Amino acid sequence: MDSSLNTMRDTNLSTWFATSNEAEQIFELQKKNLEKNLSLTEKQSQWFLSLDNSFEEIEDLINDHLVIVARDWGKIVWYRTIIPLEKAPRIDFEKPLLDASTNMEYLWRPLKDYKYCIMGQSCVDINYRGRKVSEILKDLFIEKFWWKFDFWICEISENNTRSMNVHISKLGFKIIGNYDRNGTNRVVSLLPLKENMELMDTIGR
Ligand SMILES: CC(C)(COP(=O)(O)OP(=O)(O)OC[C@H]1O[C@@H](n2cnc3c(N)ncnc32)[C@H](O)[C@@H]1OP(=O)(O)O)[C@@H](O)C(=O)NCCC(=O)NCCS
């Protein structure tokens, strides 16, 4: 087995929905990784986050069970927001993706024929990067969510080659389109949670 997977497992990583007393840690992790708070070298090697939430917005997302985290002995080392479609129209940052993706297709059917949710912002603590945190957590979340959704969608700036590498090459997200957000090309991709045949069978439920 890959030694880095062992290393990660040895850290006693625990995962699930963030709790309200973790809002501060998530807020700080986000702030540290915003474009405005990183040097040019850091931005070029690690990339950065675009969405800058207020503390209250992060608390609201946590209260709505929309933030999943990985903890190493209580320290938040990774978080990801999950945005159900019914909530996306009320979240300004997610609206452009929602609008752009509605007409995209998967297996020759428009996305609206499926049940899916948006995988929103994702960030790994700088000290835990390069240890395949996202890959390790993928199976866990598929196991927990496969019955609820047909797939997850996400958007990534095409310039964020590290994140593109992780999502497309490592996690297996499939590119279904792209759109322009404020002059930056955003690649839209999805991760199927079911086999193709099973997906075709469930369309139109
Ligand atoms: C993007 C992010 C979540 C990925 O997590 P990570 O722990 O760094 O990713 P992993 O270690 O699992 O994988 C990184 C892979 O990309 C490779 N990589 C590193 N830098 C790269 C780059 N500039 N371009 C392409 N690939 C790169 C690594 O070599 C590694 O591949 P390997 O396992 O074959 O060696 C994390 O880097 C992060 O939080 N970045 C800042 C915020 C961000 O960009 N969030 C995503 C917004 S969509």
The ligand as an SDF file (V2000), in Angstrom:
LIG
                    3D

 48 50  0  0  0  0  0  0  0  0999 V2000
   -6.2300   21.9370   -4.1500 C   0  0  0  0  0  0  0  0  0  0  0  0
   -6.0150   21.2060   -2.8380 C   0  0  0  0  0  0  0  0  0  0  0  0
   -7.3570   21.0150   -2.1370 C   0  0  0  0  0  0  0  0  0  0  0  0
   -5.3980   19.8410   -3.1770 C   0  0  0  0  0  0  0  0  0  0  0  0
   -5.0510   19.1580   -2.0040 O   0  0  0  0  0  0  0  0  0  0  0  0
   -3.5880   18.5050   -1.8500 P   0  0  0  0  0  0  0  0  0  0  0  0
   -3.5220   17.8330   -0.5440 O   0  0  0  0  0  0  0  0  0  0  0  0
   -2.5950   19.5460   -2.1530 O   0  0  0  0  0  0  0  0  0  0  0  0
   -3.6240   17.4450   -3.0030 O   0  0  0  0  0  0  0  0  0  0  0  0
   -2.9550   16.0250   -3.0860 P   0  0  0  0  0  0  0  0  0  0  0  0
   -1.7580   15.9300   -2.2440 O   0  0  0  0  0  0  0  0  0  0  0  0
   -4.0230   15.0100   -2.8440 O   0  0  0  0  0  0  0  0  0  0  0  0
   -2.5430   15.9530   -4.6090 O   0  0  0  0  0  0  0  0  0  0  0  0
   -1.7770   16.9170   -5.1920 C   0  0  0  0  0  0  0  0  0  0  0  0
   -1.3000   16.3040   -6.4950 C   0  0  0  0  0  0  0  0  0  0  0  0
   -1.1110   17.3550   -7.4350 O   0  0  0  0  0  0  0  0  0  0  0  0
    0.2790   17.4320   -7.7860 C   0  0  0  0  0  0  0  0  0  0  0  0
    0.6010   18.8390   -7.8860 N   0  0  0  0  0  0  0  0  0  0  0  0
    1.1870   19.6290   -6.9720 C   0  0  0  0  0  0  0  0  0  0  0  0
    1.3070   20.8850   -7.4740 N   0  0  0  0  0  0  0  0  0  0  0  0
    0.8060   20.8550   -8.7200 C   0  0  0  0  0  0  0  0  0  0  0  0
    0.6340   21.8220   -9.7500 C   0  0  0  0  0  0  0  0  0  0  0  0
    1.0260   23.0820   -9.5800 N   0  0  0  0  0  0  0  0  0  0  0  0
    0.0570   21.4270  -10.9110 N   0  0  0  0  0  0  0  0  0  0  0  0
   -0.3530   20.1540  -11.1020 C   0  0  0  0  0  0  0  0  0  0  0  0
   -0.2350   19.1970  -10.1620 N   0  0  0  0  0  0  0  0  0  0  0  0
    0.3580   19.5460   -9.0020 C   0  0  0  0  0  0  0  0  0  0  0  0
    1.0260   16.7340   -6.6680 C   0  0  0  0  0  0  0  0  0  0  0  0
    2.2550   16.2390   -7.1220 O   0  0  0  0  0  0  0  0  0  0  0  0
    0.0490   15.6330   -6.3150 C   0  0  0  0  0  0  0  0  0  0  0  0
    0.1140   14.5840   -7.2450 O   0  0  0  0  0  0  0  0  0  0  0  0
    0.8630   13.1810   -6.8590 P   0  0  0  0  0  0  0  0  0  0  0  0
    0.0190   12.5680   -5.7680 O   0  0  0  0  0  0  0  0  0  0  0  0
    0.8090   12.3820   -8.1400 O   0  0  0  0  0  0  0  0  0  0  0  0
    2.2330   13.5460   -6.4360 O   0  0  0  0  0  0  0  0  0  0  0  0
   -5.0110   21.9650   -1.9100 C   0  0  0  0  0  0  0  0  0  0  0  0
   -3.7960   22.1080   -2.5670 O   0  0  0  0  0  0  0  0  0  0  0  0
   -5.5100   23.3210   -1.4710 C   0  0  0  0  0  0  0  0  0  0  0  0
   -6.2510   23.4270   -0.4930 O   0  0  0  0  0  0  0  0  0  0  0  0
   -5.0880   24.4050   -2.1900 N   0  0  0  0  0  0  0  0  0  0  0  0
   -5.4290   25.7970   -1.8680 C   0  0  0  0  0  0  0  0  0  0  0  0
   -6.9140   26.0900   -2.0590 C   0  0  0  0  0  0  0  0  0  0  0  0
   -7.4660   25.5620   -3.3660 C   0  0  0  0  0  0  0  0  0  0  0  0
   -6.9050   25.7510   -4.4320 O   0  0  0  0  0  0  0  0  0  0  0  0
   -8.6310   24.8950   -3.2600 N   0  0  0  0  0  0  0  0  0  0  0  0
   -9.3030   24.2960   -4.3820 C   0  0  0  0  0  0  0  0  0  0  0  0
  -10.2210   25.2570   -5.0230 C   0  0  0  0  0  0  0  0  0  0  0  0
  -11.1350   24.4040   -6.3180 S   0  0  0  0  0  0  0  0  0  0  0  0
  1  2  1  0
  2  3  1  0
  2  4  1  0
  2 36  1  0
  4  5  1  0
  5  6  1  0
  6  7  2  0
  6  8  1  0
  6  9  1  0
  9 10  1  0
 10 11  2  0
 10 12  1  0
 10 13  1  0
 13 14  1  0
 14 15  1  0
 15 16  1  0
 15 30  1  0
 16 17  1  0
 17 18  1  0
 17 28  1  0
 18 19  1  0
 18 27  1  0
 19 20  2  0
 20 21  1  0
 21 22  1  0
 21 27  2  0
 22 23  1  0
 22 24  2  0
 24 25  1  0
 25 26  2  0
 26 27  1  0
 28 29  1  0
 28 30  1  0
 30 31  1  0
 31 32  1  0
 32 33  2  0
 32 34  1  0
 32 35  1  0
 36 37  1  0
 36 38  1  0
 38 39  2  0
 38 40  1  0
 40 41  1  0
 41 42  1  0
 42 43  1  0
 43 44  2  0
 43 45  1  0
 45 46  1  0
 46 47  1  0
 47 48  1  0
M  END
$$$$
